Amino acid sequence: MSARATLTITPVAELGPSGRYVLLDCPHGTTRVVSANAERGVQLEEADLIRAALARHFGEERCGCIAKLWPQYFAGYGLGEIPLAVGAP
């Protein structure tokens, strides 16, 4: 049986209402993403942060531990495939 990654998302009150700490952990390594939206900046959704963590983790670890999580956030794309411009002509 292959190893599986765990995903934990924790609010970071010190960063404001949008503050999030994303932890993606597997036997091969740990990836962390910390984010907070600026009032007048780009507004990232929690799913965007998870996609960033998944992409970073795959780039750094090249393991298949995130294979179960990948299709939840990159639907229709294989492990390691990242759409750059969905819906663009």
Steps between C-alpha positions, in 0.01 A plus 500: 500500500633843411540777751243777513541866571304685766363849447438734792364854472515726803379859538769751597321769700810720513476542120136607502181324395652356182818374667562131426776248571496201265706199597545213254693214656614157379788264581711668230469859620290784631372798304373815672305792356406804707279768349277795574314711247582870486194723516555633147700210365422177325251299701613139518254230595598214729497264198760724331732458799452124495577489128818699566601259777431196280697641207792599722500163676501311170779721366716447806427138590384336173315241706160347437376553854280788385335294225168479691492876567609614152174433309297682767680826415622436145194319361561343162879527524746223582743512789748780432295658220410861575261699281644842425209660317172312535235644271742714299441500122 
